[in-house]
Amino acid sequence: MAAPQPRHFQNILERDKLLSSEDLTATSLPSLTESLKVLLRDSGKGHGLQGTSVYTGLAGVAFVCLRIYEVLTRNQQLAQQCMQHDPVWEGGAAGFLDTALAILKVAQPAASSHHIRQPRITFLEGYPGVLALQAVCYHHKGMQQEALEAAKELELMTSLVISLPESECEVLYGRAGYLYALCFVRRSLGPGAISASTLETICHQILEDGAANVDADAAHEPGLNSWGLMYQWHYKQYLGGCHGLAGILYTLLLCGPDLESAIARQDTKKRMRAAANSLMDACLTSGNLPPALGSKQDTLVQWCHGAPGLTQLLAEMSLERWQPLFGDELQARALSTAARAAENIWDRGLLTKGLGLCHGISGNAYALAAAARASGRDSDRQSAILFGTFMAAHWQQLYPVPSQPVSLYEGLGGAICFWLEMLDDVTEARFPGFEL
């Protein structure tokens, strides 16, 4: 019997050797460019993707093009470097925005039809992702009427989201994933595009469901009361970013003032503090987060299960605007927990599963970028950059590993986004479809 494949490569990268911006560009821009060519070529033929979703489908390619547009628009120097490097960039930011809209036009009929037959209501998995991307792309294109129409169609799904079974609150398939789609649109179009009452309604329901789960199960699960909030997916109480409590809490915080209205009751604030504190209590001595409540498993160091899916929450908690909710002591603990998580990701985060966001190296690179943003430490920033340069050096060997090798969440798409944001400013890199 063949020996099992190790989950991660041994990390022999050297954090004390800093790369200049010129060296970083020389190291990474060629890999970024060649990967982009593969992405556009294969996705145009329908290869390396599955369906129309943001997660592994055609809308994920549109997301990549939108992210390229956003980065090149704000960094004109980087845009010039890219356009001088290879003809694939010659259309500049505007060309990638047009490509994103063209891809979404192709994806929309199939996504809409699938939504009617088997509705999925999240940004990553379902028609809401296509609509949210269309709204933002139309907005950037100056087509405000079309942008608002897409936003309105997205908001009309609220009743469907409210009627979901109580257990469906997580990021990939549940209410938090729909909430992210609303926040994604509001970030670009402004608060008038999606009503505050809609966000408050979804936030309130997520919080009520989490509280009800604790109250219902505490009698036969000793210690559950201390969590304040808890959620299940497929009858398991997950803790990580994709299906678990960390991802749900983080998405709630993205709502900002609208969340504050939903948690006006002191009891709800207490429950959120308890949930965040209990997540930090659950972390293992390695700095990793186990996948589920009661588990001590310390093998998964990836966004979907493990410390990488917790790091964005810890970074967000440490922001000054959340001091009234979490307090100085809990914010300080969030920073120290994030530092331990970052070291764990640095040690074991060069994953053999490939380049993807969900369970690959680019997702861990984004987690390190979030840790760097929170801590301000050069070591965290350097860790994120070195994960990016590792991917750049080995992308040709790693990209065929997953089943959807050019997709956003399993393949090249996530790496392309990270490389471009790394060349812009790695501390401002935002995990696609999770951070804003």
N, C-alpha and C positions, 0 to 999 in steps of 0.2 A: 504494500500500500504506500502510495506517495505521501511524503511528509506534508503537513498542512502549510500553506503559504503564510509567511509572517504578515501581520496586519500593517506594519510600517517599516520603512527603511531606517537603518541606523542613521542618526543625525550626526554627521561629522562636519557640518557647516561651522564657519568661524565668525562669531558675532563681532569680534574686535577688529575685523578688516572692513572698514567702511568704504563703500563705493561712492564716487562722485556722481553727480547727476549725468555727466557725459558718459561715464563708464556704464551706468545703469541703463541708459538709452541704448548704448552700443550692445550691451548684453541681452536686452529684452525686446527691443523693437523688431529685430528680424524674426524672432519666434512669434511675437504678436501678429506680425504681418502675414507670415506663412499660415498660421493657425486661422486667421480671419479668412484667407483665401479658401482653406479647406471647409470652413463653416459655410461660407456663401455658396461654394460649389456643391457640396453634398446636400445641404438643406434645399437648394434649388432643384435637386433631383429627387427629393423626398427620402434621402438616405440618412441614416444616423439619428433619426427622430422617431417619435411615436405620437401620432395624433396632433392636436392643435394646442395643447396646454402650454402654459409658461414653463412648467416643470420639466417636461421632456419633449415638448412638441414645438410646433411652428411659431407659436406666440413667444416662446423663449428666444428665438432668433430675432424677432422684432424687438424684444427687450434689449438684447445686446446692441442692436443698431441704435435704439434710443439712448442707451448709456453712452455709446460713442458720440452721438450728437451732443449730449449734455456736456461731456468732458471737453470735447474739441471746441465747443462754443465758449466755455469759460477760460480755456487755456489756448490762446491763439499761437503762442510759441510752439507748443506741442503739436498743434494742428499743422503748422508749417513744416515741422520736422517729419511728420507722418507723410504729408503730401510730397515732400521732396524724396522720401525714401522709396516709395513704390506707387505705381499707378492705381492700385486697389483703393488708395486713399484720395484719389484726385478729385472726387466730388465734394470733399470736405464735409463739414458737419451737416450742411443742408442735404447733401446726397444721401447720407445715412438716415436722416429723418424721412426722406422720400421712400427709401428702401423699407423702413419700418412700416410705413403706412401701406405700401404695396403688399407686404407680407400679411399684414392684418386683414387687408381686403380679401386675400385668398383664404385666410383662416376663418373668417367670420361665418360664412354659411355652414361649414361643417361644425363649428363650435356651437352655433345656435341650434342646429338640428340635434346635436348630441344632448344639448341642455334640455330640449323638449322631451327626449326619450329617457334620459338618465341624468337628471340635474345634479351638477356639482357646483357649489356656490362660493368657491374661494378664488383668490388671485392666482394661486399656483396651479390649481386643478379645476378648471371649469370656465364657463363663458364670462364670468366677472373679470377674469384676467384680460381677456381680449377687449372687453368694453373699457376697462380702466386704461389700458395702453392706448386704445383709440382716442379716448378723451384727452389724454396728455399729449399725444402726437398731434392731434388736430389743434390743440391750444398753441403748441409751439409753431405750428404752420400758419397761425393767424386765422384759422377757421373756427371762430368762437361758437357759432350756432351749432355746427356739427359736434364740437367738443361738449357743449352743454346737453345736447340730445343723447350722446353716449353716456354721460354722467347720470342723466335722468333715468335712462333704461337700467343702468346699474342699480340706482337707488330703489327702483320699483321691485327689486328682488328681496327687499327687506322682509316682506311678509313670509316669503318662503324660508328665509333664514330663521325667523322667529319660530316657525313651526317645526324646525328640525328636532329630532329626539334630544332629550336633555344632555346626553353624553357627548354630543357632537359640538365641541367648543374649540378644538385644537386648530393649529395653523394650516396644516396641509388640506384637510377636508371639512373643517368645521367653522364655527362662527368667527373665530379670531382671523381666519383666512379671508373671510368676507370683510371684516372690519379693516384689515390691511388694505384691501382694494379701495375702500372709501377714503382712507387716509392718503393713499397714493394719489388719488385724484385731487383731493383738497390741497395737497402740498403744492401742486402746480397751478390749478385753476382758482384757488382761493376758497375761503370758507363758504361763499355763497353757492358754490357748485353742489355741495351736499349739505343738507340741513343738519344743524347741531343736534336737533331732537332725534334724528335717525342714529347718529353715533351714540348719543346718550342711551337710547333704547337698547342697542346691541350691547354696549358696555354693561348696562344694568343687568341684562339677562345673563351674560357670562358670569358676572359676579354672583348673582342669585343662584345660578346653577352650581357654581363652585361651593358656595356656602351650604346649599341643600345636600350636596354629596357628603360633605363632612358631617353634617348633623345626622344624616340617615345612617352612615356607616360607622360612626364613632363608637356605638355600643358594642360592636363585635370586632373593632380594630383599635386596640389600645394605642394611645398616642396620636391618633389621627386628629383629635381636637386641636392639638398644638399647631397644625398646619393652617388652619383658618379657611383655606380654599383647597379643593382638590378636584381633579377631573379624571375621567376614564376614557380610554379609546380601546375598543375591542376587549372590554372587561379588564383592562389593565391600567393601573395608575402610573402613567409615564411622567417623567420629570423633565425631559430635554426640550430642545427647540422645536422640533417638527410636530410631535404628537403630544407634548407634555406641558406641564405647568410653567416652565421657564419661558417657552414661546408664547403662551397665552398672556402671562403677566407683562412680558415685553411689549406685545402688541397693544395691550390696554394703555401702557404708558405713552405710546405714540399718539394717542388721542389728545394729550395735553389738557387744555382747559375743559374739553368736553368730558374727559374722564373725571376731572375734579367735580363737575356737576353730578356725575353718576355716583360718586363716593362721598356725597355730602354727609351721609350718616356716619357717626363716629365708629359704629360697629363695623362698617365696611372697611374703613381705613385700618382699623385694628386687624381685620382679617388679611388685608393685603400685606401689612407689615409682617404678620405671622407667617404668611406663605413665603415671602422673600427670605425671612430669617431661617425658616425650616429648610429651604433649598440649600442655603449655605451650610446648615447643620449636616445635611445629607452628604455633602462632599467628602470624598475619601481622603486618606492621608496623602495620596499621590497628587491631590489637587483636582482629580477627575470627579465627574458627577455620574453616579450609577444610572442606568436607563430607567428604572422604575422604583416605586416605593417599596422598601423592604429589601431591595437587592443590594448586594455588595460587589457585583460584577464590575471589574475594572479593566475591561478589554477594549471598549468602544470609545475612541477619542475622535469624534466627528460631530458635525452639526446636529444631525437627527437624534443622536443619543450620545450624551457625554458633555464634557466641559465646554466645548466650542459653542454649543447652543445656549449655554448659560452666560457666556461672557458679555454678549450684547446687553442683556438685562442688567448685569452688574455695572457696566459702563454707564447705562442710562440712569440707573438709580443714583449714581454718584454726582449727577448734575445738580447745580445749585437750585434749580427750579423745583426739584423734588425734596428739598430739605424739609419743608413743612409736613410732607407725608411720611418720610422715612426717618428723619432726625439725624443728628450728627453721628451718633454711635453706629447706627445701622449703615450709614453711608461710608463711614470709615471701614467697617467690616466688609462692605461690598468691594472696596478698592483692594483690600488685602486678599480677599478671596479671588478676585480677578487676577491678581499677580501670581497666585499659586496656580490658578487654572492656565495662565499663559505659559508658565514654566512646564506644566504637564503637556500642553500642546506643542511647545518647542521640542520637548524630548521625544514625543511619540506621535506627532501629527503629520509626518511625511508619509501619507497613507499609500499603500500599494494598490488600492481600489481605483486609482486614477486621479484625474484633475478636477472632478466635479465639486459642486457646492455642498450637496447633501451628505455625502460620505467620501469626499475626496480632499485633495490638498488645498484647492482654492477656498473651500469653506473654512478650513482652518487658518488660512492666511488672512481672511476677513476677520476672524475672531481675534487674531493677534493685532490687527489694525485697530479693532475696537479697544483692546487692552491698552495699546499705545496712546490712543486718544484720551482714555481715562487717566492714565498714569503720568503721561508726559515724559516717560523714560525713553532715552535713546535705545536702550537694549530691546524694549518691546517693538519699537519702530524698526530696528535692524532685523529682528526676528521675522517680522512680516515681509520685509523686503527680501530676505534670504529665502523664504518659502517661495516668493515669486520668481527669483532667479533660478531656484532649483527646478521649478516647473518649466521655465524657459529652456533650461539645459536638457531636460528629459521628456519634453512633451510628445515627441514622436513615438517614444516607447510606451508612454502612459495613456495617450489618447484612445487607442483601440480597446482598452481594457473593459469599459462598461458596455452595456447592451445598446445604449443610445449615445454613441461617442461624440456627437457634435451638439448635444442638447445643453441647455442652460444649467440644469441641476445635476446632471450626471457626467457631462463631458466638457468639450472645449469652450462652450459659451461662458461658463463661470470663470475659467482661466483668462479668457480674453478680456472680460470686464475687469478682473483684478489687475492684470498687467497694465492696462491703460490707466486705471486709477493710481497704480503705483508710480507710473511715470509722471502723473499729475501731482499728487500729494497723498502718500499712503495713509496718513492719519485721517484723511477725509474720505477714505474708501468706505462704501456702504454696501453691505451684503445684499445682492439683488433679490427682490421679492420678500425681504425680511426686515431690513433696516430702511430708513428714509433719510 
